Amino acid sequence: MATFEVVVPRLGESVIEVTITKWLKNVGDQIESEEPLVEIATDKVDSEIVSTVSGRLEKKLYKEGDVVAVGQVFAVIEASGTAPVTVPAQPPPVSAAAREISNEVLPSGPAVQDRPEADPIHVEEVYSSSRYYSPLVRNIAEREGITFKELDLIRGTGKDDRLTKQDILDYLASRKQGKGPAETSGFSAIKDEPPVPVFTTGEDLIIEMDRVRQLIAGHMVRSVQTSPHVTSFIEVDMSRIVEWRAKNKQTFQNKYGEKLTFTPIFIEAIAKAVRDFPMVNVSVDGTKILVHSRVNIGMAVSLPGNNLIVPVIRDAGNMSLTGIAKAVNDLAIRARSSKLVPDEIAGGTISITNLGTFGTIMGTPIINQPQTAIIAVGAIKKRAVVVESEEGDMIAIRPVMIGSITFDHRVIDGALGGQFLSRFAQYLEHFNITQTI
């Protein structure tokens, strides 16, 4: 019998490792081609890995809960047939970042297929830090006697907070002058402060964070440490939009079998405002500003279990309102049923969160790194407002919404953030109520 090595396939540009959450087959079980072999989870979505051959599961190289790098062998199948396999199956293409991780997580030693199942190599056992460091940075740190704990305190100026060669060289130079990591490199620093003790009684309920909540928590903390957050607010008269939606929502439901919400209208207004102020649709790479050519809008979706995910409406600036509405519904439904693929939650350039869904009137959301802006829209409430007319001012009842933009003050100043938010409001207040959908 020929043996076939099963590798973790490429699951998206930003995915470099997976967690094995559940084995669907046991050693000795028969497996058909395209049959699910294992359930895995990434920092983005959950998925399955299927076998590409038929045969018998001969070996599991990792246990449930283990972390495996993309491109690594995690199981061996004794394939059906008698033809010998002289060249093991090759893994799918792996990004450069994943290759770097892959090279580091497996130290020199016996081949993967020779390792006993009961003693797999864990990513956590190889890494002393949860932060990624390139081989060059690790070599410099080892040569200079810098520990991982010390590296974690140095602020990186590379993409996604990566520590560059120049960052560590600057730190070494400053260390000779008696300065600590918090005083060196980058725009800011991560401080190593002990956690504040938590008081509890024997009557308190203690709940362990699930994997998704831990990832969200880490992402939020890193975002605040990366970007100086500033939030601006504006009131929006939603009269025209409320009236138009009331007239068209049943037609949309009958035509497409889907609900027409306010979210697609907000996304369309964001895309138009980005066209007028493209410097809001940017990312920061060290000291460089990347101005994105397309408007990929991340849409925060709440999930069961009080978690959330942010699927992306790609190239929203070139979509019709109908196209945006259908994309919003499709992504939201599949997000809540865990059917998104990794690429559908990657590549966002600016985000929106609809706080009004839960009755909240305003909010100050945290930026979804590496983006530099996020728009929040609150609940639409009827309020008494002053209406200006040729006959004079008067008090009237209008459906009003409070919108906000939270932006990265490293690259977006108050003037630009305010101009963008005002233009966003103008597109909503002057919505074309004659259009059909």
N, C-alpha and C positions, 0 to 999 in steps of 0.2 A: 504494500500500500504506500502511496505517496503522501507526504505530509504537506500541509498548507498553513502558512503563518498568517494570522488575522491581525491587521494593524488598525489603529485608530485613524479613520479617514479625515481628510480636511473638511471642516465644518463651517468655514467662513474665515475671512482674512484676519479677524481679531481673535479667533479662538485658537489657543495654543496648548490647551490641556483639557481633559475631561475627568469627571468623577464617575466611577462605576457605581451605580445605585442599586442595580438588581441583575443578577444572572438569570437568564430565562432558560438555560440549559445546564445540565450537570455533566460531569466527566462520564463518558461512556454513552451519552445520549446520541441518537441519530439526528442529523440535521440535513434539511433540504436546502438547496440553493435558494437564496433570497428570503430565507426564514430568519426572523429576528433571533439574535444570539444573546444580546445583552442590552439593558437600558442604561443610558448614560446621561449625565447632566453637565452643562457648561455654565459659565457665568452669565450666559444669555438665555438659553432655552434647554428643555429636556428633549431627548430624542432616543432612537434605537439604532443599533448597528446590526446589519444583517450579514449573514454568511454569503459569500459569492461562490461557494462550492458545496456539493453534497458530500456527506461523510459522517464520521463519528468524532465527537469532541474528545480529543486526547488529553489536552492539558489546559488548565486555567493558570495564567501567570500572575493574576492579580485578584484580590478579594473585593467584595462589596465595600465601598467606602474609600478604596484606593484612588489616587490621582495618577493619571497616565498622560504622557505628552502625546500630542498629535504626531502620527508617523511611527509610533512604537508598537511592537508586537505585544498583544495582550492575551492571545489564545492560539492554540495549535490544533488543527483539525486533520484527522487521518482521512484523506479524500478517497472517494469511491473510485475504483478502477485499479489497474495494475501497472500502468505506465509510470516509471520513476520520474520524479521531479528533481532535476539537477540544479535549478536556480529557484530559490524561494520567491514567493510572490512579492512583488515590489509594492510599497505603500504609495498612495496617490500623491500628487505634488504637494509639497509643504512649503509654506512661506518661509522667508529668511529668518524671521523672528522665531518661528516654531522650530526651525532647524537648530538655532542656537540653543534653545531650551532643551531640545532633544539630545544634543551633544553633551549637555551638562548633567542631565538627570541620570544618565547611565554611566557610572564610573567604570574604569577598566576592571575586568574580572571575567567570570565564565559567561558563555553565550546565554542569551535569554532563554532558549529552549532547555538549557542545562540547569536552570535555577529551580529549586524545589518549590512546589506550589504553596507550601505552608510558610515560606519565608520570602515573599516578593520584596523587591526594592521599592520603597515609597519615595515619592517626590519630597515629602516633608522631611525624610531622613537625610536627604542629600542637601537640601537648602536649609541654611540657618536663618534665612530671612524670607519673608513673604514678598519682598520687593525684588524685581528683576534687575540683574546687573550683567552687563556684557562680559564676555571672557577677558577683554582688554582691561576693563575696570577691575574685575576680580583679581587679575594678575598683578596689577599695580597695588591694590589693597594688600594682597598677600605679601608682596615684596616689601611694602612699607610698614607691615604689621598693623594694618587697620582692620578692626573687627567688623562683622556685619552690623552689630549694634551701633557702632560709630558711623558706618556708612548710611544707616537708616536716618541719621540726624542731618545728613547733608542734603540740601535742597538741589534737585536736578533741574537743569535748564533744557534738557532734551525733550523730544516728543513724549507725551504722556508721563511727564515728570521723570524721564530717564536720566540717570546720572551719566554724564559724558566724561571723556578723558580730561577735558579742560576743567570741568567741575572738581574732579578729584585732585588735579594738579594745583588748582587755586586753593583748595582746602589744605593741601600739604604745605604750600607756601605760607598760608595764614597761621597754620598750627605752629610753625616755627616762631611766629611772633606772639604766641601765647593765646591766640583766639580759639574759641570753640566752634563747633559746627553751626550753631545758631547764628553766628556772626559772619558766616561765609556763604558765598555763591548764591546766584539766582536772585529772584525778586523777594523771596521770603524764606522762612525756615520752618521745619517741622521740629517742635520741641519735644524732648523726651521727658514728659512729666508723669509721675506716678498716678494711677487712677484714684479718684476720690472714693474713700470708703463708703459703702452703702449700708445704711442702717436697716435692719429687718427684724421682724418678730417671728415667732414660731407659727403665727397665723397667716402670714403672707404667702401668696401663691407664687411659686418660682417656675417660670417657663423658659426652657432653653430655646434660643433663637434657631429657626430652621436655616437651611443653607442659603435660601434666597434672601432672607432678612439680613443675614450676616454680610452677604455681598452688597446689598443696598446700603447698609450702615457704613461699610468701608468706603464705598463709592461717594457717599455724601460727605464723609469726613475729609476725604482727599480733595473733593471739589472746593470745600471751604478753605482748606489749607493752600490750594492752588490759586484761587481767584478772589480778589477783593470784591465782594458782592455789594451792589447798589440797586435799589428798587425805586421806580417811579410809578405813579398811579394817574389814571385819567377816568373821567366819567364819560359814558357813551350813551347817547339817545338811541335806543334800539327799536323805535316805533316802526320804521319802514321794514326792518327785517322781521319783526314779530308779525306784522300784517301780511307780508309776502309768504312767510312760512305757513301761516294759518290757511292761506288760500291754496297752497301747493302740496302740503304734506300728504293729503289723501291721494292726490294724483300720482305722487311719487311712489306711495305704498302700492297702489294698484298696478303701476307700470313695472316696477322693479321688485316688488315683494319685500321692500326694506323700509325702515323708518328714516325720515328726513329730520336730522337733528341740527342744532346750531353750529356744531363743531366744524363741518365742512366750510361754512361761511366764514368762520374765524380763520381757518387755514388759508382760504383764498385771499383774505385781507392781509394776512401776514406775508404771503408770497408777493403780493403787489407792493407792499411797503418795503420789502427787501429789494425789489427791483429799483425803487427810488433811493434807498439807502443801503447799498451793498456792503458797506463796512460794518454792518451789524451781523452779517452772515460770514463770520470769519472764525479762524482758530489760531492759537498761538503755538509756535514751534520755537522754543528758546527765545531768541530776540527777533524772530521773524513772524510776520503776520501773513497767514494764508487766507486769501480771499476766495471763497468757493464760487465756482462758476455755476453751480446748480443749487436750487433751494430744496433741500431734503429735510422735511419737517417731522421731527419726532413728536409723537402723540402719546402722552402718558395714559395708560390704561390700568385701572385697578383690577386686581386679581383676587380670587377666593383666598382666604387666609390673611387678608390685610396686607398683601404684597402688591407690587406694581411692576409693569414692564413698559418699555417705550418703543413700539414699532414705528417704522419710518415711512412716511408718504414721500416717495422719491420723485424728484423733478416736479414738484407741485406748481412751480411757476408756469409750466407748459401744459397744465391739466385744466379741463373745464370743471365747472362747479359740480356737474353730474358725475364726472370721473372721480373727483375728490370724495364726493359723498359715498360712492360705491366702495372706494378704497378704504375709507374710514370704517365703514360697517364691516367689511371683510376682515380687516386687520384686528378690529376689536373682538369680533366673534372668535376668530382663530387664536387670538391671544388668551382669551379666557378658557379655551379648551386645550391649551398647550400644544397647538398645531403650527406655531410659527417656526420658520427655519432661521438659523443664525443670521443670514444675510439680510433678513427683513427687520432686524433690530440694530443694524450697523450702518454707519455712514451718515447719520443725521448731522445737519449743520446748524439747526436752530430748533427749539422745541416749544410746545404749548401744553399747558395743563388746564383742564376745564374744572375749576373748583365749584362752579355753579351746579354741577351735577349733584352735589351733596348739600346744597343750600348755602354754601359759604359765599360771602359777598366780596371778599378780597383776600389776597395772600402774597407771600414773598417766597416763591419756590427757590430751590437750589439749582444752580446751573448743572446741566448734564455734560460733563467734560468729555471731549475737548472742545465743546461748543463754548460760545461766549455770551449767549443770551437765551432767556426762556420767557415766554409770555404766559401770563395767567389771566383767565377770564372768570369773573364771579357770577353769582346768580342774577338773573334779570328780575328786578323788583319794580313795582309801580311806586313812583314817588311824585311829590309835588315839586315842580321845578318852575323856574322863571323862563318864559318863552318870549323872545323878542320878535316884534313884528312892526310893520309900517304904522299900524294904529297905536303902537306903544307896547310896553311890557305887560305881561299878564301871568297869572299863576295857572298852571295846567298839570294834569296827571299824565305822566309819561313812563313807559317801561325803560328803566335805566340800568346799565351794567357798569361795574367798575373793572377796568382792565389794568394790568400792570406789566412792566418789563423789568426783569432782574438781569443785570448785565455785568460783565467782567470789566472793572474799572481800569485794568491794565491797558486795555486797548479801546474801550468805548467810554467816552466822556459823557457827562450829564447832558450836554447840548445835543449830541447825536442820539443818545437814548431817548431824550424828550421829543426830538423831531420824529424819530421813528414811531414812537407811541402815538403822537398826534396824527401822523399820516394813517396809521392803523385805524384809529378812531374815525377819521374822515371817510375812509373806504366803507366802514360799517354804516355811518350815518347817511351816506349818499348812495347806499346800495340801490342797484337798478331793480325796481320792483316790477318792471315790464318783462323781464326775462322769464323764460320757461325752462323747465327741467325735465 
